[in-house]
């Protein structure tokens, strides 16, 4: 095929059959998600004499695919780029709760990319599971006599005939439309994945962090240490035991106020189809109010009272996860512990030789004697149902969930099991480069007296480099006994993912299938999170090289 500009040949003079979801040449654009297929238009089934095809344009070529293979035709959806995947893969999209791999046909045919426009469509084929093909324009659906279909070898060398099943000849004797085999095109597109082979479709908290946080270990004690989630309220640093923290989330764009509640109760928010009461720590501590910002975070805490349930504590910012020896934690002096505003503080943590003091709160005393609304009871009085559309309780359900740390690379979100994350630290201004080390090793850092090899996650995924900035973090894992850090663009949140949201990732290449086996498809938030297998971040030889460093 050639991408040089040339006069588009006339469309073959064959009978066009209108089908819902396929625009006619001069008609309006189709409604998004309209389904097509044999019988969708009310036409008769295909026979030996008449065959039906969907006709579309790719650059200056006209291409056809059997109507029986087409599941639907949609507008170009929002997509998530999948690293370590074939060049022809445009990305992954959400198709009504299912993960849809989308392939750009221009790349399959060796043509140059062009910007998508209002005519761009995705033709969804049924290949055992849906797969989308990006085309420049859909023309129509046609019915063709079998006598006007020639075998693919008649095309000569103008295109790789291995992908074709034949050509449709126009009645004018000059125009033609190529018929390609959808399954072969998909396999050809996915075989170009570095690792090759992608033929198969059908294929308590520890280390809690949010955007801008890092982990800090005061000493290297093993069992004799505590883990704390620290946060800032009005310039003062506080912390809660990590076992009482369920997760950390962004401040929502909207809060529903609850009538007849004290001033420290801001209202309720929806957290994965459950209602969560929000409490302002500034108001609770009698501190002046402050406008909410991007730094504002909500620490979701179990109440630890007979009522149970969870409460979202609104903080100015979440700072880090502290791993500290118990020797630096002192109980509150009895005289101060009895004073009203200090009664919620359980202990003081001394860091940096006593120059940094962190007040450790008691989750139990924090809520004792305070009116924290029960969202279920309050909203039930207003006639609102207490079961969401998936049939689970909004608050307090014991769902089968996974906790993951979510981070960003470029514009995509990735998740790793929270138990795999040892800590998260800032990226130093300069990493020490070690001579004669593999290219994928960015350098080493001194992490409390231990040399930590550091890999740039962007480079590992073949993504464009990024200048160093304050949002980047090093996520530290132990991979088969080797402690290694990976630089990511930002760590955004810790979240609980219901098992219903998690499914297998399409097997698009050997390396991608090994590293990214699952995808969390959060349909109602229009989010797709690629779940990494931490043990596969480095192969055997790379792991040996890191171990040598």
TILOTOR-234322 format. One line per field, with one value per residue (C-alpha): residue number from 1; z, y, x; residue in one letter. Coordinates in nm, 3 decimals. Each point is the difference from the previous one (the first is absolute). Layout:
BEGIN
seq NUM_... .
w Z_... .
v Y_... .
u X_... .
type a_... .
***
This chain:
BEGIN
seq 1_2_3_4_5_6_7_8_9_10_11_12_13_14_15_16_17_18_19_20_21_22_23_24_25_26_27_28_29_30_31_32_33_34_35_36_37_38_39_40_41_42_43_44_45_46_47_48_49_50_51_52_53_54_55_56_57_58_59_60_61_62_63_64_65_66_67_68_69_70_71_72_73_74_75_76_77_78_79_80_81_82_83_84_85_86_87_88_89_90_91_92_93_94_95_96_97_98_99_100_101_102_103_104_105_106_107_108_109_110_111_112_113_114_115_116_117_118_119_120_121_122_123_124_125_126_127_128_129_130_131_132_133_134_135_136_137_138_139_140_141_142_143_144_145_146_147_148_149_150_151_152_153_154_155_156_157_158_159_160_161_162_163_164_165_166_167_168_169_170_171_172_173_174_175_176_177_178_179_180_181_182_183_184_185_186_187_188_189_190_191_192_193_194_195_196_197_198_199_200_201_202_203_204_205_206_207_208_209_210_211_212_213_214_215_216_217_218_219_220_221_222_223_224_225_226_227_228_229_230_231_232_233_234_235_236_237_238_239_240_241_242_243_244_245_246_247_248_249_250_251_252_253_254_255_256_257_258_259_260_261_262_263_264_265_266_267_268_269_270_271_272_273_274_275_276_277_278_279_280_281_282_283_284_285_286_287_288_289_290_291_292_293_294_295_296_297_298_299_300_301_302_303_304_305_306_307_308_309_310_311_312_313_314_315_316_317_318_319_320_321_322_323_324_325_326_327_328_329_330_331_332_333_334_335_336_337_338_339_340_341_342_343_344_345_346_347_348_349_350_351_352_353_354_355_356_357_358_359_360_361_362_363_364_365_366_367_368_369_370_371_372_373_374_375_376_377_378_379_380_381_382_383_384_385_386_387_388_389_390_391_392_393_394_395_396_397_398_399_400_401_402_403_404_405_406_407_408_409_410_411_412_413_414_415_416_417_418_419_420_421_422_423_424_425_426_427_428_429_430_431_432_433_434_435_436_437_438_439_440_441_442_443_444_445_446_447_448_449_450_451_452_453_454_455_456_457_458_459_460_461_462_463_464_465_466_467_468_469_470_471_472_473_474_475_476_477_478_479_480_481_482_483_484_485_486_487_488_489_490_491_492_493_494_495_496_497_498_499_500_501_502_503_504_505_506_507_508_509_510_511_512_513_514_515_516_517_518_519_520_521_522_523_524_525_526_527_528_529_530_531_532_533_534_535_536_537_538_539_540_541_542_543_544_545_546_547_548_549 .
w 0.000_-0.064_0.213_-0.278_-0.072_-0.301_-0.140_0.189_-0.236_-0.034_0.235_-0.167_-0.134_0.219_0.192_0.334_0.291_0.286_0.341_0.337_0.127_-0.344_-0.154_-0.365_-0.213_0.027_0.317_0.367_0.233_0.169_0.364_0.214_0.088_-0.256_-0.067_-0.344_-0.136_-0.233_0.028_0.183_-0.294_-0.054_-0.320_-0.097_0.120_-0.215_-0.258_-0.254_-0.254_0.208_0.261_0.225_0.095_0.197_-0.217_0.153_-0.094_0.121_-0.157_-0.375_0.010_0.022_0.216_0.085_0.276_0.009_0.181_0.195_0.177_0.103_0.348_-0.003_-0.118_0.253_0.018_0.114_0.379_0.275_0.015_0.235_-0.154_0.084_0.033_-0.155_-0.258_-0.383_-0.185_-0.175_0.330_0.053_0.357_0.220_0.024_0.221_-0.200_0.239_0.277_-0.225_-0.092_-0.374_-0.174_-0.280_-0.302_-0.250_-0.349_-0.151_0.201_-0.098_-0.368_0.040_-0.058_0.181_0.298_-0.039_0.259_0.077_-0.103_0.024_-0.268_0.183_0.115_0.180_-0.165_0.277_-0.120_0.182_0.031_0.290_0.198_-0.142_-0.173_-0.163_-0.325_-0.050_-0.352_-0.159_-0.111_-0.030_-0.340_-0.006_0.011_-0.334_-0.143_-0.265_-0.238_0.053_-0.369_0.050_0.269_-0.125_0.200_0.172_-0.234_-0.265_0.194_-0.086_0.221_0.102_0.351_0.216_-0.136_0.300_0.183_-0.275_-0.107_-0.325_-0.185_-0.101_-0.361_-0.081_-0.280_-0.184_-0.048_0.157_0.370_0.259_0.375_0.193_0.235_0.295_0.252_0.340_0.196_-0.209_0.028_0.377_0.028_-0.237_0.200_0.330_-0.128_-0.028_0.376_0.082_0.187_-0.283_-0.017_0.136_-0.149_0.296_0.077_0.266_0.187_2.934_-0.192_-0.041_-0.194_-0.029_-0.210_-0.191_-0.247_0.125_0.284_0.083_0.248_0.285_0.214_0.319_0.059_-0.141_0.276_-0.101_0.241_0.236_-0.213_-0.068_-0.326_-0.005_-0.265_0.056_-0.118_0.055_0.156_0.035_-0.020_0.271_-0.082_0.127_-0.061_0.040_0.035_-0.347_0.097_0.065_-0.341_-0.272_-0.289_-0.110_-0.273_-0.171_0.128_-0.205_-0.230_0.177_0.355_0.111_0.320_0.278_0.198_0.379_0.033_0.190_-0.182_-0.017_-0.221_-0.354_-0.149_-0.190_-0.321_-0.221_0.011_-0.244_0.035_0.379_0.213_0.214_0.266_-0.018_0.311_-0.009_0.230_0.000_0.140_0.234_0.148_0.011_-0.268_-0.262_-0.322_-0.324_-0.362_-0.145_-0.267_-0.204_0.303_0.216_0.067_0.178_0.234_0.028_0.357_0.178_0.302_0.242_0.198_0.063_-0.300_-0.231_-0.351_-0.166_0.010_-0.239_0.180_-0.209_0.029_-0.153_-0.154_0.052_0.055_0.014_0.155_0.301_0.102_0.337_0.287_0.310_0.194_-0.159_0.095_0.342_0.168_0.066_0.345_0.228_0.082_-0.369_-0.095_0.228_-0.164_-0.234_-0.335_0.060_0.115_-0.358_-0.014_0.108_-0.033_-0.144_-0.256_0.011_-0.335_-0.119_0.348_0.147_-0.250_-0.157_0.222_-0.132_0.208_-0.020_0.024_0.162_-0.251_0.283_0.209_-0.313_-0.054_0.356_0.114_-0.338_-0.225_-0.321_-0.223_-0.118_-0.372_-0.030_0.271_-0.104_-0.366_0.064_0.178_-0.318_-0.201_-0.181_-0.066_0.197_-0.266_-0.304_-0.353_0.049_0.303_0.270_0.311_-0.049_0.326_0.194_-0.258_0.026_-0.371_-0.162_-0.066_-0.081_0.125_-0.249_-0.013_-0.313_-0.182_-0.330_-0.302_-0.273_-0.009_0.115_0.341_0.130_0.316_0.211_0.301_0.313_0.169_-0.272_0.075_0.265_-0.001_-0.222_0.011_-0.176_-0.300_0.101_-0.201_-0.138_-0.025_0.010_-0.327_0.013_-0.291_-0.210_0.114_-0.237_-0.165_0.184_0.337_0.055_0.289_0.372_0.312_0.359_0.192_0.368_-0.059_-0.254_-0.373_-0.190_-0.379_-0.178_-0.331_-0.200_-0.051_-0.313_-0.162_0.106_-0.183_-0.305_0.074_-0.071_0.275_0.245_0.173_0.376_0.209_0.355_-0.072_-0.103_0.251_0.035_0.078_0.181_-0.049_0.087_-0.317_0.069_0.283_-0.179_0.133_-0.290_-0.051_-0.300_-0.091_-0.080_-0.102_0.313_0.264_0.003_0.249_0.180_-0.089_0.063_-0.321_0.013_-0.171_-0.241_-0.152_-0.076_-0.312_-0.217_-0.226_-0.373_-0.086_-0.253_0.038_0.202_0.216_0.054_0.087_0.257_0.160_-0.039_0.042_0.140_-0.049_0.244_-0.207_0.216_-0.236_0.206_0.047_-0.362_0.130_-0.105_0.225_-0.132_0.278_0.002_0.119_0.203_-0.020_-0.381_-0.008_-0.065_-0.181_0.129_-0.168_0.096_0.357_0.010_-0.126_0.267_0.265_-0.109_0.051 .
v 0.000_0.355_0.307_0.250_0.243_-0.107_0.033_-0.230_-0.257_-0.001_-0.229_-0.321_0.009_-0.271_-0.007_0.186_-0.137_0.251_-0.146_0.175_0.126_0.035_0.351_0.031_0.216_0.311_-0.087_0.098_-0.160_-0.316_-0.010_-0.109_-0.369_-0.096_-0.371_-0.159_-0.348_-0.239_0.049_0.335_0.183_-0.244_-0.125_-0.364_-0.225_-0.045_-0.275_-0.155_0.263_0.322_0.101_0.306_0.219_0.316_0.242_0.256_0.216_-0.030_0.281_-0.020_-0.363_-0.146_-0.308_-0.242_-0.249_-0.255_0.138_-0.323_0.081_0.353_0.032_0.377_0.332_0.274_0.340_0.018_-0.062_0.116_-0.242_-0.113_-0.061_-0.342_-0.015_-0.277_-0.055_-0.016_0.329_-0.053_-0.001_0.339_-0.089_-0.159_0.138_-0.066_-0.156_-0.016_-0.152_-0.217_0.074_0.068_-0.014_0.259_-0.042_0.278_-0.146_0.265_-0.147_-0.355_0.100_0.198_0.340_0.322_0.113_0.292_0.191_-0.148_0.205_-0.014_-0.268_-0.240_-0.316_-0.322_-0.315_-0.258_-0.356_-0.316_-0.203_-0.217_0.323_0.352_0.175_0.344_0.121_0.377_0.107_0.345_-0.017_-0.249_0.015_-0.244_-0.359_-0.175_-0.316_-0.164_-0.290_-0.275_0.017_0.347_-0.115_-0.091_-0.180_0.217_-0.100_0.226_0.299_-0.086_0.185_0.303_-0.136_-0.293_-0.250_-0.227_0.227_-0.013_-0.246_0.167_0.317_0.138_0.120_0.308_-0.015_0.266_-0.257_0.228_0.061_-0.269_-0.053_-0.226_-0.257_-0.077_-0.282_0.162_-0.280_0.010_0.379_-0.018_-0.275_0.186_0.322_-0.169_-0.206_0.316_0.031_-0.007_-0.327_-0.117_-0.240_0.167_-0.229_-0.061_0.200_-0.171_0.035_0.963_0.282_0.015_0.273_0.241_0.308_0.275_0.266_0.173_-0.243_-0.203_-0.267_0.064_-0.259_0.127_-0.314_-0.347_-0.186_-0.298_-0.081_0.285_0.273_0.173_0.115_0.331_0.205_0.364_0.306_0.375_0.213_0.374_-0.048_-0.268_-0.359_-0.278_-0.374_-0.304_-0.365_-0.148_-0.290_0.247_0.166_-0.167_0.221_0.356_0.172_0.336_0.263_-0.039_0.270_-0.015_-0.079_-0.066_0.186_-0.188_0.205_0.043_-0.098_0.182_0.242_-0.242_-0.233_0.136_-0.248_-0.328_-0.106_-0.305_-0.235_-0.290_0.005_0.029_0.304_0.130_0.274_0.274_0.166_0.315_-0.039_0.377_0.049_-0.296_0.154_0.352_0.136_0.265_-0.122_-0.018_-0.030_-0.348_-0.055_-0.274_-0.082_-0.066_-0.372_-0.223_-0.267_-0.277_-0.135_-0.275_0.155_-0.269_0.047_-0.229_0.163_-0.103_0.143_0.235_0.377_0.224_0.244_0.313_0.105_0.286_-0.250_-0.355_0.001_-0.351_-0.343_-0.022_-0.320_0.083_-0.190_-0.016_0.158_0.340_-0.012_0.148_-0.007_0.331_0.139_-0.077_0.367_0.093_-0.309_0.109_0.338_0.017_0.087_-0.231_-0.304_-0.137_-0.015_-0.339_0.049_0.218_-0.127_0.162_0.016_0.167_0.000_0.158_0.287_-0.143_-0.100_-0.191_-0.029_-0.351_0.007_-0.260_-0.097_-0.123_0.317_0.214_-0.110_-0.077_0.232_0.171_-0.007_-0.171_-0.070_-0.347_0.062_-0.305_0.114_0.366_-0.065_-0.281_0.253_0.205_-0.298_-0.077_-0.368_-0.147_-0.255_0.114_-0.117_-0.294_-0.120_0.067_0.213_0.352_0.003_-0.280_-0.277_-0.270_-0.012_-0.211_0.285_0.060_0.295_0.158_0.298_0.203_0.194_0.184_-0.026_0.254_0.015_-0.354_-0.152_-0.314_-0.198_-0.235_-0.207_0.203_-0.285_0.013_0.363_0.020_0.376_0.307_0.263_0.324_0.001_0.167_0.293_-0.222_-0.376_-0.156_-0.175_-0.323_-0.074_-0.312_-0.052_-0.079_0.291_-0.067_0.081_0.375_0.000_-0.070_0.190_-0.027_-0.105_0.015_-0.148_-0.261_0.034_-0.018_-0.059_0.218_-0.072_0.265_-0.152_0.212_-0.139_-0.352_0.044_0.168_0.335_0.348_0.134_0.265_0.277_-0.043_0.174_0.008_-0.233_-0.296_-0.277_-0.318_-0.303_-0.264_-0.370_-0.322_-0.211_-0.358_0.109_0.301_0.343_0.241_0.347_0.113_0.367_0.089_0.333_0.027_-0.216_0.097_-0.208_-0.324_-0.159_-0.311_-0.173_-0.232_-0.329_0.068_0.288_-0.215_-0.212_-0.150_0.231_-0.082_-0.211_0.232_-0.096_-0.249_0.265_0.199_-0.315_-0.095_0.345_0.129_-0.293_0.184_0.325_0.181_0.144_0.255_0.074_0.259_0.207_-0.048_-0.127_-0.292_-0.101_-0.237_-0.242_-0.099_-0.324_0.139_-0.325_0.038_0.357_-0.143_-0.319_-0.246_0.165_0.351_-0.113_-0.147_0.331_0.193_-0.245_0.055_0.376 .
u 0.000_0.116_-0.063_0.081_-0.288_-0.196_-0.347_-0.234_-0.151_-0.375_-0.185_-0.113_-0.350_-0.146_-0.323_0.030_-0.201_-0.060_0.085_-0.050_0.336_0.160_-0.011_-0.099_0.230_-0.219_-0.192_0.042_0.252_-0.125_-0.106_0.292_-0.007_-0.265_0.041_0.025_0.020_-0.171_-0.371_0.035_-0.154_-0.278_0.162_0.004_0.280_0.309_-0.018_0.235_-0.109_-0.013_0.258_-0.001_0.297_0.074_0.199_0.241_0.298_0.360_0.205_-0.076_-0.099_-0.350_-0.019_-0.280_-0.064_-0.284_-0.302_-0.028_0.330_-0.105_-0.144_-0.055_0.144_0.077_0.162_0.361_-0.014_0.234_0.289_0.276_0.343_0.144_0.380_0.206_-0.273_0.013_0.041_-0.333_-0.190_-0.166_-0.099_-0.263_-0.353_-0.300_-0.282_-0.295_0.210_0.219_0.362_0.024_0.342_0.003_0.233_0.081_-0.032_0.230_0.287_-0.090_0.009_0.326_-0.162_0.083_-0.208_-0.239_-0.200_-0.338_-0.303_-0.377_-0.016_0.233_-0.173_0.088_-0.132_-0.046_0.057_-0.098_0.321_-0.108_0.011_-0.050_0.290_-0.026_0.155_0.048_-0.102_0.001_-0.362_-0.284_-0.175_-0.291_-0.114_-0.030_-0.150_0.218_-0.053_0.254_0.090_0.152_0.244_0.348_0.273_0.263_0.282_-0.156_0.140_0.359_0.249_-0.209_-0.061_0.098_-0.251_0.049_-0.246_-0.263_-0.264_-0.095_-0.104_-0.339_-0.012_-0.207_-0.253_0.201_0.276_0.264_-0.071_0.063_-0.030_0.237_-0.152_0.222_-0.009_-0.066_0.162_0.319_0.022_-0.029_0.261_0.233_-0.039_0.074_0.291_0.211_0.047_0.368_-0.049_-0.226_-0.273_-0.310_-0.257_-0.222_-0.306_-0.175_0.271_0.211_0.195_0.378_0.177_-0.294_0.069_-0.173_0.106_0.311_0.069_0.303_0.097_0.240_0.171_0.158_0.202_0.039_-0.177_-0.205_-0.283_0.079_-0.150_-0.329_-0.153_-0.183_-0.178_0.093_-0.193_-0.003_-0.274_0.066_0.376_0.012_0.089_-0.226_-0.009_-0.223_0.101_0.005_-0.224_-0.282_0.035_-0.204_0.104_0.077_-0.203_-0.025_-0.242_-0.321_-0.138_-0.338_-0.117_-0.358_-0.082_-0.176_-0.255_0.017_0.367_0.277_0.229_0.294_-0.208_0.034_-0.246_0.028_0.169_-0.039_0.297_-0.043_-0.378_0.013_-0.067_0.285_-0.045_0.265_0.141_0.213_0.300_0.047_-0.350_0.037_0.315_-0.147_0.235_-0.089_-0.157_0.200_-0.107_0.032_0.268_0.162_0.215_-0.307_-0.027_-0.249_0.136_-0.261_0.013_-0.190_-0.174_0.103_-0.320_-0.295_-0.171_0.283_-0.008_0.247_0.050_0.188_0.232_0.061_0.366_0.197_0.243_0.119_0.373_0.144_0.004_0.229_0.176_0.149_0.155_-0.212_0.284_-0.076_-0.369_-0.083_-0.342_-0.169_0.084_-0.299_-0.053_-0.035_-0.197_-0.282_-0.042_-0.301_0.154_0.297_-0.196_-0.010_0.381_0.127_0.378_0.275_0.249_0.345_0.182_0.320_0.153_-0.310_-0.016_-0.316_-0.292_-0.300_-0.318_-0.147_-0.378_-0.221_-0.269_-0.224_0.017_-0.020_-0.360_-0.113_-0.278_-0.024_-0.299_0.112_-0.301_-0.089_-0.061_-0.219_-0.237_-0.006_-0.069_-0.244_-0.222_0.003_-0.124_0.325_0.081_0.287_0.098_0.193_-0.062_0.233_-0.194_0.262_-0.023_0.128_0.190_0.155_-0.033_0.262_0.081_0.267_0.243_0.364_0.201_0.236_0.232_-0.082_0.272_0.024_0.226_-0.073_-0.381_-0.068_-0.070_0.169_-0.058_0.211_-0.110_0.046_0.185_0.267_0.094_0.269_0.020_-0.015_0.273_0.076_0.230_0.328_0.130_0.274_0.027_0.344_0.067_0.200_0.237_-0.055_-0.359_-0.288_-0.178_-0.323_0.165_-0.033_0.246_0.015_-0.105_0.112_-0.310_0.094_0.343_-0.114_0.074_-0.330_0.010_-0.256_-0.176_-0.185_-0.347_-0.056_0.312_-0.095_-0.333_0.154_-0.169_0.145_0.229_-0.117_0.199_0.039_-0.267_-0.134_-0.292_0.212_0.056_0.204_-0.216_0.206_-0.077_0.180_-0.002_0.099_0.226_0.155_-0.099_-0.055_-0.148_-0.204_-0.052_-0.362_-0.156_-0.217_-0.167_-0.366_-0.195_-0.065_-0.330_-0.204_-0.108_-0.301_0.071_-0.288_0.201_0.306_0.034_0.274_0.196_0.006_0.305_0.164_0.366_0.202_0.167_-0.318_-0.196_0.261_0.011_-0.357_-0.233_-0.301_-0.190_-0.228_-0.284_-0.186_-0.284_-0.191_0.318_0.114_0.334_0.212_0.291_0.267_0.098_0.367_0.155_0.292_0.198_0.009_0.135_0.348_0.090_0.261_0.301_-0.111_-0.054_0.349_0.144_-0.188_0.118_0.361_-0.044 .
type x_x_x_x_x_x_x_x_x_x_x_x_x_x_x_x_x_x_x_x_x_x_x_x_x_x_x_x_x_x_x_x_x_x_x_x_x_x_x_x_x_x_x_x_x_x_x_x_x_x_x_x_x_x_x_x_x_x_x_x_x_x_x_x_x_x_x_x_x_x_x_x_x_x_x_x_x_x_x_x_x_x_x_x_x_x_x_x_x_x_x_x_x_x_x_x_x_x_x_x_x_x_x_x_x_x_x_x_x_x_x_x_x_x_x_x_x_x_x_x_x_x_x_x_x_x_x_x_x_x_x_x_x_x_x_x_x_x_x_x_x_x_x_x_x_x_x_x_x_x_x_x_x_x_x_x_x_x_x_x_x_x_x_x_x_x_x_x_x_x_x_x_x_x_x_x_x_x_x_x_x_x_x_x_x_x_x_x_x_x_x_x_x_x_x_x_x_x_x_x_x_x_x_x_x_x_x_x_x_x_x_x_x_x_x_x_x_x_x_x_x_x_x_x_x_x_x_x_x_x_x_x_x_x_x_x_x_x_x_x_x_x_x_x_x_x_x_x_x_x_x_x_x_x_x_x_x_x_x_x_x_x_x_x_x_x_x_x_x_x_x_x_x_x_x_x_x_x_x_x_x_x_x_x_x_x_x_x_x_x_x_x_x_x_x_x_x_x_x_x_x_x_x_x_x_x_x_x_x_x_x_x_x_x_x_x_x_x_x_x_x_x_x_x_x_x_x_x_x_x_x_x_x_x_x_x_x_x_x_x_x_x_x_x_x_x_x_x_x_x_x_x_x_x_x_x_x_x_x_x_x_x_x_x_x_x_x_x_x_x_x_x_x_x_x_x_x_x_x_x_x_x_x_x_x_x_x_x_x_x_x_x_x_x_x_x_x_x_x_x_x_x_x_x_x_x_x_x_x_x_x_x_x_x_x_x_x_x_x_x_x_x_x_x_x_x_x_x_x_x_x_x_x_x_x_x_x_x_x_x_x_x_x_x_x_x_x_x_x_x_x_x_x_x_x_x_x_x_x_x_x_x_x_x_x_x_x_x_x_x_x_x_x_x_x_x_x_x_x_x_x_x_x_x_x_x_x_x_x_x_x_x_x_x_x_x_x_x_x_x_x_x_x_x_x_x_x_x_x_x_x_x_x_x_x_x_x_x_x_x_x_x_x_x_x_x_x_x_x_x_x_x_x_x_x_x_x_x_x_x_x_x_x_x_x_x_x_x_x .
***
